[in-house]
Amino acid sequence: MPPAPPNYDYSGVIPTEMAAQIIQEAAQYSTVLQLANLVPMGTQINELPIPKTLPRASFVNAAGGRKPFTELALEAQVLRAEEVAAVSAIPDQYLEDSVVNIWGFVRPRLAEAIGLALDDAILFGTGAPGSYPTGGIVSNTFSQVVANGTDAVDAINQGMSLVEGQGLAVTGHAADLTVKGRLRGVRDDMGALLLGETQVEQTTRPAIYGVPASYTSWPRITTDLITGAWNYLMVGVRQDIRYTMDPNAVIADANGAVIVSGFQDNVSPIKVWARFAAAIVRPVTPRQPGGARPFARMNLGTMVPAAGDEAVTVKRGAAKD
């Protein structure tokens, strides 16, 4: 067990309203926090009961006959909260200036760092801890791939169809910002823009084929859009967000070399960290009793441009609900 971190005078738990604000701001930069099924966690490890078998009913052969037996088994889906953190340094002259709202300046940047790290780990498996889904959503375990060379618009329809073919309803799309440029001018045969909006609770969100879409900047080029049943991505959220700020601390790189010295450089190093868990459920369905893959992935950058990418109208089939 590593030693407990020292308790500095500037340490403390971020107030509840401020912690909620950080989570909400992180969601602005995180596709995962926008689309996933968020599960509040009161402890480091949670176990969720998940159906393991699909119960089936059948007709009784004769009056008074024995009712057929069906198996209904459950298995535990473990959520383990893992730490994601960001470290920075604030110049003391800003901290000493009461006119500057330093927390308002630092908070969005730290929230962005947390959101991007979470997306990278869950979507692509990059930098993910061992308890997270191996390979991320883009692995073949959890998603199917739409072949390259397809019409860019119809590729999204095909991806949705792959998920629906598993017996699941599509609840959202996650895409890189560049996808907007591929779809911005495309209209259906009724003249409606493919890129639209939909109402989700009290907020209006972008939509594709009437399904909510989340756009963030991705570092990957092999996949730029993921569609699927995002309610089967479980993200556990621990609310004990904490910060530590110490004007005498140092910040070192991965090799141990000091890159910032609070005392020498007249800055105050600050650390903010949170804990998230992640799991992807492969639900049993009539189509896939052994467990469905809830996502489909594609790279629209390799697809044939749709007729509406530069023109005004493109013929399409009936839009999905």
C-alpha positions as CSV (number, residue, x, y, z in Angstrom):
1,M,0.0,0.0,0.0
2,P,1.4,3.4,-0.9
3,P,1.7,5.9,1.9
4,A,-1.2,8.3,2.5
5,P,-0.6,11.8,0.9
6,P,0.3,14.5,3.3
7,N,-2.4,16.7,4.7
8,Y,-1.7,20.3,3.7
9,D,-3.4,23.4,5.2
10,Y,-4.9,24.2,1.7
11,S,-6.4,20.7,1.3
12,G,-10.1,20.0,1.5
13,V,-13.1,18.5,0.0
14,I,-14.7,20.6,-2.8
15,P,-18.2,21.7,-1.6
16,T,-21.1,19.6,-3.1
17,E,-22.3,22.4,-5.3
18,M,-18.8,22.9,-6.7
19,A,-18.2,19.2,-7.2
20,A,-21.5,19.0,-9.2
21,Q,-20.3,22.0,-11.2
22,I,-17.1,20.2,-12.1
23,I,-18.9,17.1,-13.2
24,Q,-21.3,19.1,-15.3
25,E,-18.4,21.0,-16.9
26,A,-16.5,17.8,-17.6
27,A,-19.6,16.5,-19.4
28,Q,-19.3,19.4,-21.9
29,Y,-16.0,17.9,-23.1
30,S,-16.9,14.2,-22.6
31,T,-19.1,12.2,-24.9
32,V,-19.1,9.4,-22.3
33,L,-20.6,11.6,-19.6
34,Q,-23.3,12.9,-22.0
35,L,-24.5,9.6,-23.4
36,A,-23.7,6.9,-20.8
37,N,-25.8,5.5,-18.0
38,L,-24.4,7.3,-15.0
39,V,-24.5,5.3,-11.8
40,P,-23.8,7.2,-8.5
41,M,-21.3,5.2,-6.3
42,G,-21.2,5.4,-2.5
43,T,-18.2,3.1,-2.3
44,Q,-15.2,2.2,-4.4
45,I,-16.7,-1.0,-5.7
46,N,-20.3,-1.6,-6.8
47,E,-21.9,-4.8,-8.1
48,L,-24.9,-4.5,-10.5
49,P,-27.1,-7.5,-11.1
50,I,-27.3,-8.2,-14.8
51,P,-29.5,-10.8,-16.5
52,K,-27.4,-13.8,-17.7
53,T,-30.1,-15.7,-19.5
54,L,-33.2,-14.8,-21.4
55,P,-36.4,-16.2,-19.8
56,R,-38.9,-17.8,-22.2
57,A,-42.5,-18.6,-21.9
58,S,-44.5,-21.2,-23.8
59,F,-48.0,-22.5,-23.9
60,V,-49.2,-25.3,-21.7
61,N,-50.0,-28.4,-23.7
62,A,-53.3,-29.3,-21.9
63,A,-55.6,-28.1,-19.2
64,G,-54.0,-28.6,-15.8
65,G,-50.7,-29.4,-17.5
66,R,-47.4,-28.6,-15.9
67,K,-46.2,-25.1,-16.5
68,P,-42.9,-25.0,-18.4
69,F,-39.7,-24.1,-16.6
70,T,-37.5,-21.3,-17.7
71,E,-34.1,-20.3,-16.3
72,L,-33.6,-16.8,-15.0
73,A,-30.1,-16.3,-13.9
74,L,-28.2,-13.1,-12.9
75,E,-24.5,-12.3,-12.8
76,A,-22.7,-9.4,-11.2
77,Q,-21.3,-6.6,-13.2
78,V,-18.5,-5.0,-11.1
79,L,-17.9,-1.3,-11.2
80,R,-14.6,-0.3,-9.7
81,A,-13.9,3.5,-9.3
82,E,-10.6,4.4,-10.7
83,E,-8.7,7.7,-10.2
84,V,-8.3,10.2,-12.9
85,A,-6.4,13.4,-12.1
86,A,-4.8,16.6,-13.4
87,V,-2.0,18.6,-12.0
88,S,-1.2,22.2,-12.8
89,A,0.4,25.3,-11.2
90,I,-1.1,28.7,-10.5
91,P,1.1,31.8,-10.4
92,D,1.0,33.3,-7.0
93,Q,0.5,36.8,-8.4
94,Y,-2.9,35.6,-9.6
95,L,-3.8,34.1,-6.3
96,E,-2.9,37.3,-4.6
97,D,-5.0,39.4,-6.9
98,S,-8.5,39.4,-5.4
99,V,-9.9,40.8,-8.6
100,V,-9.1,37.6,-10.6
101,N,-11.5,34.7,-10.2
102,I,-8.8,32.2,-10.4
103,W,-11.1,29.2,-9.7
104,G,-13.3,30.2,-12.6
105,F,-10.2,30.2,-14.8
106,V,-8.7,26.9,-13.6
107,R,-11.9,24.9,-13.2
108,P,-12.9,24.5,-16.9
109,R,-9.4,23.6,-18.0
110,L,-9.2,20.8,-15.3
111,A,-12.7,19.6,-16.2
112,E,-11.7,19.4,-19.8
113,A,-8.6,17.4,-19.0
114,I,-10.7,14.9,-16.9
115,G,-13.4,14.6,-19.6
116,L,-10.9,14.0,-22.4
117,A,-9.0,11.4,-20.4
118,L,-12.3,9.6,-19.6
119,D,-13.3,9.5,-23.2
120,D,-10.0,8.3,-24.4
121,A,-10.0,5.4,-21.9
122,I,-13.6,4.3,-22.4
123,L,-14.0,4.9,-26.2
124,F,-10.6,3.7,-27.3
125,G,-9.0,1.9,-24.3
126,T,-6.1,4.4,-24.3
127,G,-4.6,4.9,-20.9
128,A,-7.4,2.9,-19.3
129,P,-7.0,1.1,-16.0
130,G,-7.3,-2.6,-15.8
131,S,-10.9,-2.6,-14.5
132,Y,-12.1,-0.7,-17.6
133,P,-13.4,-2.6,-20.7
134,T,-10.4,-3.9,-22.6
135,G,-9.8,-2.1,-25.8
136,G,-12.7,0.3,-25.2
137,I,-16.0,0.5,-27.1
138,V,-14.1,0.3,-30.4
139,S,-12.9,-3.2,-29.7
140,N,-14.7,-6.1,-31.5
141,T,-16.0,-7.4,-28.2
142,F,-18.4,-4.5,-27.9
143,S,-18.9,-3.1,-31.4
144,Q,-19.3,-4.0,-35.0
145,V,-17.6,-2.1,-37.8
146,V,-19.2,-0.6,-40.9
147,A,-17.0,-1.3,-43.9
148,N,-15.1,1.5,-45.6
149,G,-16.2,2.8,-49.0
150,T,-19.9,3.1,-48.2
151,D,-21.9,6.3,-48.7
152,A,-21.1,8.5,-45.7
153,V,-24.7,9.1,-44.8
154,D,-25.9,5.6,-45.4
155,A,-22.9,4.3,-43.3
156,I,-24.6,5.8,-40.2
157,N,-27.9,4.1,-41.2
158,Q,-26.0,0.8,-41.6
159,G,-24.3,1.2,-38.2
160,M,-27.7,1.8,-36.6
161,S,-29.1,-1.3,-38.3
162,L,-26.2,-3.4,-37.0
163,V,-27.1,-2.4,-33.5
164,E,-30.8,-3.0,-34.1
165,G,-30.0,-6.3,-35.6
166,Q,-28.6,-7.3,-32.2
167,G,-32.1,-6.6,-30.7
168,L,-31.2,-3.2,-29.2
169,A,-32.5,0.3,-29.8
170,V,-30.0,3.0,-30.7
171,T,-30.0,5.8,-28.1
172,G,-27.2,8.0,-29.3
173,H,-24.3,8.8,-31.5
174,A,-20.8,9.9,-30.5
175,A,-18.7,11.6,-33.2
176,D,-15.6,13.7,-33.8
177,L,-16.2,17.3,-34.6
178,T,-15.1,16.7,-38.2
179,V,-18.2,14.6,-38.8
180,K,-20.3,17.7,-38.9
181,G,-18.6,18.8,-42.1
182,R,-19.5,15.5,-43.7
183,L,-23.2,15.8,-42.9
184,R,-23.9,19.6,-42.6
185,G,-25.5,20.0,-46.1
186,V,-27.3,16.7,-46.4
187,R,-31.1,16.7,-46.5
188,D,-33.6,13.8,-46.7
189,D,-36.1,13.4,-49.4
190,M,-38.5,15.6,-47.5
191,G,-36.0,18.5,-47.5
192,A,-35.2,18.2,-43.8
193,L,-31.5,18.5,-42.7
194,L,-30.0,15.2,-41.5
195,L,-28.2,17.2,-38.8
196,G,-31.0,18.3,-36.5
197,E,-31.9,18.8,-32.9
198,T,-33.9,16.7,-30.4
199,Q,-35.2,17.3,-26.9
200,V,-33.5,15.3,-24.1
201,E,-35.2,16.1,-20.7
202,Q,-34.8,19.9,-20.3
203,T,-32.1,20.4,-22.9
204,T,-31.9,20.6,-26.7
205,R,-29.2,18.4,-28.2
206,P,-27.8,17.8,-31.7
207,A,-29.3,14.8,-33.5
208,I,-28.7,12.5,-36.4
209,Y,-31.8,10.6,-37.7
210,G,-33.6,11.9,-34.7
211,V,-31.2,10.3,-32.2
212,P,-29.1,12.5,-29.8
213,A,-25.5,13.1,-31.0
214,S,-22.5,14.3,-29.0
215,Y,-19.6,15.9,-30.8
216,T,-16.1,16.3,-29.2
217,S,-12.6,16.5,-30.5
218,W,-11.1,13.0,-30.8
219,P,-7.4,12.2,-31.2
220,R,-8.2,9.1,-33.2
221,I,-8.5,8.8,-37.0
222,T,-9.5,5.1,-37.5
223,T,-12.9,5.7,-35.9
224,D,-14.8,9.0,-36.1
225,L,-18.4,8.0,-35.2
226,I,-19.8,5.4,-32.8
227,T,-23.5,4.7,-32.7
228,G,-25.3,2.4,-30.3
229,A,-27.3,1.6,-27.2
230,W,-25.4,3.9,-24.8
231,N,-27.6,2.8,-21.8
232,Y,-25.5,-0.3,-21.7
233,L,-22.4,1.7,-21.0
234,M,-22.3,2.0,-17.2
235,V,-20.2,4.8,-15.8
236,G,-19.9,5.0,-12.0
237,V,-19.4,8.4,-10.6
238,R,-17.9,9.0,-7.2
239,Q,-18.8,12.4,-5.8
240,D,-15.8,12.8,-3.5
241,I,-13.9,15.2,-5.8
242,R,-10.9,16.6,-4.0
243,Y,-8.2,19.2,-4.5
244,T,-4.9,19.9,-2.9
245,M,-2.9,23.1,-3.3
246,D,0.5,23.7,-1.8
247,P,2.8,26.7,-2.5
248,N,5.8,24.6,-1.5
249,A,5.1,21.5,-3.6
250,V,7.0,20.4,-6.7
251,I,5.8,18.8,-9.9
252,A,7.9,16.2,-11.5
253,D,7.7,14.5,-14.9
254,A,7.5,10.7,-15.5
255,N,11.3,10.4,-15.1
256,G,11.3,12.2,-11.8
257,A,12.8,15.4,-13.1
258,V,11.4,18.5,-11.4
259,I,9.6,20.7,-13.9
260,V,7.9,23.1,-11.4
261,S,9.0,24.2,-7.9
262,G,6.3,26.1,-6.0
263,F,8.9,27.7,-3.7
264,Q,11.4,28.6,-6.3
265,D,9.0,29.6,-9.1
266,N,6.5,31.5,-7.1
267,V,3.6,29.3,-8.2
268,S,1.2,27.1,-6.3
269,P,0.9,23.6,-7.7
270,I,-2.7,22.4,-7.6
271,K,-4.0,18.8,-8.0
272,V,-7.7,17.9,-8.8
273,W,-8.8,14.3,-9.0
274,A,-12.0,12.3,-9.4
275,R,-12.9,8.7,-9.5
276,F,-14.9,7.0,-12.2
277,A,-15.8,3.4,-12.9
278,A,-16.7,1.9,-16.3
279,A,-18.3,-1.3,-17.6
280,I,-20.1,-2.3,-20.8
281,V,-23.0,-4.7,-20.5
282,R,-23.6,-7.2,-23.3
283,P,-27.3,-7.7,-22.8
284,V,-29.1,-10.9,-23.6
285,T,-31.7,-10.4,-26.3
286,P,-33.9,-12.7,-28.4
287,R,-31.6,-12.1,-31.3
288,Q,-28.4,-12.6,-29.2
289,P,-29.1,-14.8,-26.2
290,G,-25.4,-15.1,-25.6
291,G,-24.9,-11.4,-25.3
292,A,-25.4,-8.6,-27.8
293,R,-22.8,-6.0,-28.9
294,P,-24.4,-2.7,-28.2
295,F,-22.3,-0.5,-30.5
296,A,-21.2,0.0,-34.1
297,R,-18.3,2.0,-35.3
298,M,-17.2,3.6,-38.5
299,N,-14.8,6.1,-40.1
300,L,-16.8,8.5,-42.2
301,G,-13.5,10.1,-43.4
302,T,-13.0,7.0,-45.6
303,M,-16.5,6.8,-46.9
304,V,-17.7,8.0,-50.3
305,P,-19.0,11.5,-50.0
306,A,-22.8,11.8,-50.0
307,A,-24.5,13.7,-52.7
308,G,-25.6,16.3,-50.2
309,D,-22.1,17.0,-48.8
310,E,-21.8,19.9,-51.3
311,A,-25.1,19.9,-53.1
312,V,-28.4,20.7,-51.4
313,T,-30.5,17.6,-51.5
314,V,-29.9,13.9,-51.3
315,K,-32.5,11.1,-51.6
316,R,-32.8,9.0,-48.5
317,G,-35.2,6.4,-47.2
318,A,-37.6,7.0,-44.3
319,A,-35.8,8.5,-41.3
320,K,-35.6,6.4,-38.2
321,D,-37.5,7.2,-35.0
